[in-house]
Amino acid sequence: MTPVQNKTIGLIAGGGQFPLLVADAARKQGARVVAVAHHGETEAALSDKVDEIVWIKLGQLGQLIKTFKKFGVSKALMAGSIAKKKMFEMRPDLKGLAIMSKLAIFHDDDILRSVTAEFAKEGIEIVSSTLYMPELLASEGCMTKRKPTKNEWSDIRFGWKIAKELGRLDIGQSVVVRKKTVLALEAIDGTDATILRGGALAREKAVVVKVSKPRQDLRFDVPCVGLETISVMSQIKGAVLAVEAGRTLMFDKQELVKAADREKIAVVAIENSPGDKGEKG
């Protein structure tokens, strides 16, 4: 089934530009877009890019399902971020509370899989967030003029193992390292804050590794980087940004690469586990 065959698509919208990009792409491919946006997270501009939009508070799962059923949505996708700190401010409705009460630990994947299962019971299938924009996924290789040095490749391999373990525990997806030393691990504060924390310790030449979780479900919580990532790395005089090819969203890729070149930051996308391929300093 091709995306254009989905005449109506539900969009569960978080923050950032991704929901706006998805809405544009879906409508260009002939889909009718019904969005459920979150107060305090989703950009107001989304209203002009969709056919229908309803605003809810985080945790109002019953209202979300009710909206999709009202507009005949049988397939939906999740796009955009929800600040993890907002989890502490959540006011779930009865449907949301029913799911939360079944969870022993509020891990991202546990919550999202439970929500997805609840949607399935209601006849709504959650599909990949990249359904309409597969080109946003990072392609394997070095994208910048400067390539990682031999020592930086060593840090990438080291950081990769740490980041994968962090993901396996469903804590975060990013790690900052230098000279095979872990300087910062991503937690509830997010990637940018992690880079700043690690950079303060590294002082310069930090290596940032961001990967998907070992069993990443591309329907939700796909790692992403963009211009802001490079901007934050420039503040700490970072050296390398390494991401996982085919499993990381890259926003504004051309501008990102240009900015990285200006700052002499190497940007690489690696397939699965980094080996010796292409590792020339």
Summary of the structure (lengths in Angstrom):
residues: 281
radius of gyration: 19.3
end to end distance: 44.0
largest distance: 57.2
contacts: 953
relative contact order: 0.13
helix: 39%
strand: 21%
